[in-house]
Amino acid sequence: MVPTQTRVLEVVSLGRTQMQVLEVLEAAPVGHQKASLLITHPSSTHSCAFFPEPQALTASLIFPSQEEEQARGLVEFDSDMATKHVDSFDEHEVVDAGCVRAVLGELVLTFLFVFTGVAAAMAAGVPELPGAAMPIASLAGVALAQALAAGVLVTAGFHVSGGHLNPAVTLALLARGHITAFRSVLYVAAQLLASSLACILLRYLTGGQATPVHSLGSGMGPMQGLVMEVILTFSLLFVVYATILDPRTTVPGYGPMLTGLIVGANTLAGGNFSGASMNPARSFGPALATGVWTNHWIYWVGPLVGGPLAGFVYESVFMVKKTHEPLLGWDF
């Protein structure tokens, strides 16, 4: 039985809803604009997830049926229910236990992700010549390890911190108003610290073996590598928006695993060209542990441009502001 807590809904600084009493089943981490709620109505009970938008608050509703199947619809609430996105600084987060748990969650999750990914790359073997391509079988092994690690860890930590594991994800959500600036700073600091600890520990455990550093492939210039990282990170955040943040997603609950799959696909596609970082934290730890910073800026600029760009494009072009409940169900 999931513990419930009765309260008036208040998600970060969205303002209070017009409803007086809600039973909170599974509130999203503070700073994220999504909460899973149980709304008791005289005629029925609905489970609801809120996704605020600039002019309205959209709710994805799950209506239990007699066949115990879930039919999904979209309902738009009055614009008075959501007047703004999150504030850049929320003083309540400074002393909020949920914020502390979320930051610690990012620390643990990012540590495990980087540890797994870097260990897989070390096991695959580093090419002897700088810029030399990794054998496709070895690269596929690394891609598989990163895909599984990303998918599982994002799923595991989604209810704790949102499962960012990546400063590019955090900045993209900050740029679109889905997380506070205060929390985003703490997240990025935790992600970088976790990556550093994971790589330093790996060097110790492997007897001083160098941790592979992201580098450009043979024939790739800095600008070419930068564009590659922008595109790869764009695709990553596009999938995050389409499968997790968009309330109209047709695969609710599977978004984190699908995010892992795109991480693996991009690693396989771009690993021998730019290194396919897509994650400044993933690049920072190995560089710090080995002291090799050649072209390191690419793995910051590329993801931090591609991520927010994907968020802007998706919300501007593909995110439907006004939705209606479909006339037909999914079975037709």
C-alpha positions in Angstrom: 0.0 0.0 0.0 1.5 3.3 -1.0 1.4 5.8 1.9 -0.8 8.8 1.2 -0.6 12.3 2.5 -3.5 14.8 2.3 -2.6 18.3 1.4 -3.4 21.2 -0.9 -1.3 20.8 -4.1 1.6 23.1 -4.5 4.3 22.1 -7.0 7.4 24.4 -6.5 6.0 27.8 -7.4 3.3 27.0 -9.8 0.7 28.3 -7.4 -2.1 26.5 -5.7 -4.8 24.7 -7.6 -8.5 25.4 -7.3 -9.0 22.0 -5.7 -9.0 22.1 -1.9 -7.9 18.6 -0.9 -5.7 16.1 -2.8 -4.3 12.8 -1.7 -0.7 12.8 -2.9 0.4 9.3 -3.9 3.7 10.0 -5.5 4.8 13.6 -5.8 7.7 14.3 -8.2 11.0 15.7 -6.8 10.7 19.3 -5.8 11.8 21.4 -8.8 10.2 19.2 -11.3 6.8 20.1 -12.7 5.1 16.8 -12.5 3.2 15.2 -9.6 1.2 11.9 -9.5 -2.0 12.5 -7.5 -5.2 10.8 -6.5 -8.2 13.1 -6.9 -11.3 12.0 -5.2 -14.5 13.0 -6.9 -18.0 12.2 -5.7 -18.6 9.9 -8.7 -15.1 8.4 -9.3 -11.5 8.4 -8.3 -8.7 9.4 -10.8 -5.0 9.1 -10.8 -3.5 12.3 -12.2 -0.1 13.5 -13.4 0.2 17.3 -13.8 2.3 18.8 -16.6 2.0 22.6 -16.5 2.3 24.8 -19.5 2.6 28.6 -19.9 -1.1 29.2 -20.3 -2.7 26.0 -18.9 -2.1 23.0 -16.7 -2.4 19.8 -18.6 -3.2 16.6 -16.7 -2.7 13.1 -18.0 -5.5 11.0 -16.4 -5.7 7.3 -15.9 -9.2 6.0 -15.5 -9.4 2.4 -14.1 -11.9 0.3 -16.0 -13.7 -2.9 -15.0 -11.2 -4.9 -17.1 -8.4 -3.4 -15.1 -7.0 -1.8 -18.2 -5.9 1.8 -18.3 -7.3 4.2 -20.8 -5.6 7.6 -21.1 -7.0 10.9 -22.0 -6.0 14.6 -21.8 -7.8 17.3 -19.9 -7.0 21.0 -19.9 -7.5 22.9 -16.7 -8.2 26.6 -16.2 -5.2 28.9 -16.8 -5.5 30.2 -13.3 -4.2 26.9 -12.0 -0.7 27.5 -13.5 0.5 31.0 -13.8 4.2 30.6 -14.3 7.1 28.2 -14.5 9.4 27.5 -11.6 11.3 30.4 -10.0 15.0 30.6 -10.6 15.5 30.3 -6.9 13.2 28.7 -4.4 14.2 29.4 -0.8 12.3 26.4 0.4 14.7 24.0 -1.4 17.6 25.1 0.8 16.2 23.2 3.8 14.0 20.7 1.9 14.8 17.1 2.7 13.5 16.1 -0.7 16.0 18.3 -2.4 18.8 16.8 -0.3 17.7 13.3 -1.3 17.5 14.3 -4.9 21.0 15.7 -5.0 22.3 12.6 -3.2 20.4 10.5 -5.7 22.2 12.3 -8.6 25.5 11.7 -6.9 24.9 7.9 -6.5 23.3 7.4 -9.9 25.9 9.3 -11.9 28.7 7.5 -10.0 27.2 4.1 -11.0 26.6 5.2 -14.6 30.2 6.6 -15.1 31.7 3.7 -13.3 29.9 1.2 -15.6 30.6 3.1 -18.8 34.3 3.8 -18.2 34.9 0.3 -16.9 33.4 -1.1 -20.1 35.6 1.2 -22.2 38.7 0.1 -20.2 37.7 -3.6 -20.7 37.3 -3.0 -24.4 40.9 -1.7 -24.6 42.2 1.7 -25.6 43.6 2.0 -29.2 47.3 2.3 -29.2 47.4 5.2 -31.7 45.7 8.5 -30.8 42.5 8.9 -32.8 42.5 5.3 -34.0 39.1 3.7 -34.4 37.9 1.1 -31.8 37.0 -2.2 -33.4 33.2 -2.3 -34.0 32.7 -5.3 -31.8 34.4 -3.6 -28.9 32.5 -0.4 -29.5 29.3 -2.3 -29.6 30.1 -3.8 -26.2 30.7 -0.3 -24.8 27.5 1.0 -26.4 25.5 -1.9 -24.9 26.9 -1.3 -21.4 26.1 2.4 -21.5 22.6 1.8 -22.9 21.8 -0.7 -20.2 23.3 1.4 -17.4 21.5 4.6 -18.6 18.1 2.9 -19.0 18.2 1.1 -15.7 19.7 3.9 -13.6 17.3 6.6 -15.0 14.4 4.2 -14.2 15.8 3.5 -10.7 16.3 7.2 -9.8 13.4 8.8 -11.7 11.2 9.1 -8.7 14.0 10.4 -6.5 15.8 13.1 -8.6 14.4 12.7 -12.1 17.4 10.6 -13.1 19.4 13.3 -15.0 22.9 11.8 -14.7 24.0 14.5 -17.2 24.6 18.3 -16.9 23.2 18.6 -20.5 19.9 17.2 -19.4 19.8 19.4 -16.3 20.6 22.5 -18.3 18.0 21.7 -20.9 15.3 21.4 -18.3 16.5 24.6 -16.6 16.4 26.5 -19.9 12.7 25.5 -20.4 11.7 26.2 -16.8 11.3 22.6 -15.6 13.8 22.8 -12.7 15.0 25.6 -10.5 18.4 27.2 -11.0 19.4 26.5 -7.4 18.7 22.8 -7.8 20.3 22.6 -11.2 23.6 24.0 -9.7 23.5 21.3 -7.0 22.8 18.6 -9.6 25.7 19.5 -11.8 28.1 19.7 -8.9 26.9 16.3 -7.7 27.3 14.8 -11.3 30.8 16.1 -11.7 31.9 15.0 -8.2 30.4 11.5 -8.9 32.2 11.2 -12.2 35.5 12.2 -10.7 35.2 9.7 -7.8 34.2 6.9 -10.2 37.2 7.4 -12.5 39.7 7.8 -9.6 38.4 4.7 -8.0 38.7 2.8 -11.3 42.3 3.8 -11.6 43.0 2.5 -8.2 41.1 -0.8 -8.7 42.8 -1.5 -12.0 46.3 -0.8 -10.7 46.7 2.6 -12.4 45.3 1.7 -15.8 44.4 4.9 -17.6 40.8 5.8 -17.9 39.9 6.3 -21.6 39.4 10.0 -22.4 36.9 11.2 -25.0 38.9 12.3 -28.1 38.3 13.1 -31.7 38.8 10.3 -34.3 41.3 10.4 -37.1 40.4 13.1 -39.6 38.0 14.9 -37.3 38.6 18.5 -36.6 37.4 20.4 -33.5 34.5 22.0 -35.3 33.4 18.7 -36.9 33.6 17.0 -33.5 31.6 19.9 -32.0 28.8 19.6 -34.5 28.7 15.8 -34.0 28.3 16.3 -30.2 25.5 18.9 -30.7 23.6 16.5 -33.0 24.0 13.4 -30.7 22.9 15.4 -27.6 20.1 16.9 -29.5 18.8 13.4 -30.3 19.2 12.3 -26.7 17.1 15.3 -25.3 14.6 15.0 -28.1 13.9 11.4 -27.0 13.7 12.6 -23.3 11.1 15.2 -24.3 9.1 12.9 -26.5 8.9 9.9 -24.2 9.0 11.4 -20.7 8.1 15.1 -20.6 5.4 15.2 -23.2 2.1 14.3 -21.5 0.8 12.9 -24.8 3.5 10.2 -24.9 2.2 6.9 -26.1 4.8 5.0 -24.0 4.3 6.1 -20.4 6.7 4.5 -18.0 9.0 3.3 -20.8 10.7 6.7 -21.4 13.8 6.0 -19.2 14.5 2.7 -21.0 14.1 4.3 -24.4 16.5 7.0 -23.3 19.0 4.3 -22.6 18.5 2.9 -26.0 19.3 6.2 -27.7 22.4 6.5 -25.6 23.6 3.1 -26.8 22.7 3.9 -30.5 24.5 7.3 -30.4 27.6 5.7 -28.7 27.7 3.1 -31.5 27.1 5.8 -34.2 29.5 8.4 -33.0 32.0 6.6 -30.8 34.7 6.4 -33.4 34.2 10.0 -34.6 33.8 12.4 -31.6 33.7 9.9 -28.8 29.9 10.3 -28.5 30.0 11.8 -25.0 26.6 13.6 -24.9 27.4 14.2 -21.3 30.0 16.7 -19.8 30.2 14.7 -16.6 31.0 11.5 -18.4 33.9 13.3 -20.1 35.0 15.3 -17.1 35.9 12.4 -14.8 38.3 10.5 -17.1 40.0 13.8 -18.1 40.5 14.7 -14.4 41.8 11.2 -13.5 44.3 11.2 -16.4 45.1 14.9 -16.7 44.4 14.8 -20.4 42.3 17.9 -21.4 42.9 17.9 -25.2 39.8 19.3 -26.9 37.9 18.9 -23.7 35.8 22.0 -24.3 34.0 20.2 -27.2 32.4 17.9 -24.6 31.0 20.8 -22.7 30.0 23.2 -25.5 28.4 20.5 -27.7 26.1 18.9 -25.2 25.2 22.2 -23.5 24.1 23.6 -26.9 22.4 20.5 -28.3 20.4 19.7 -25.1 18.7 23.1 -24.7 18.2 23.4 -28.5 16.3 20.1 -28.5 14.1 21.3 -25.6 13.4 24.6 -27.5 12.6 22.8 -30.7 10.4 20.2 -29.2 8.4 22.5 -27.0 8.0 25.1 -29.7 7.1 22.8 -32.6 5.9 19.4 -31.3 4.5 20.1 -27.8 0.7 20.6 -28.2 -0.4 23.5 -26.0 -4.2 22.8 -26.2 -5.4 19.2 -26.2 -8.7 17.5 -26.2 -9.8 14.1 -25.0 -9.8 11.8 -28.1 -13.2 10.6 -29.3 -11.8 7.1 -29.9 -9.8 4.9 -27.5 -6.7 3.1 -28.4 -8.6 0.0 -29.5 -10.0 0.8 -32.9 
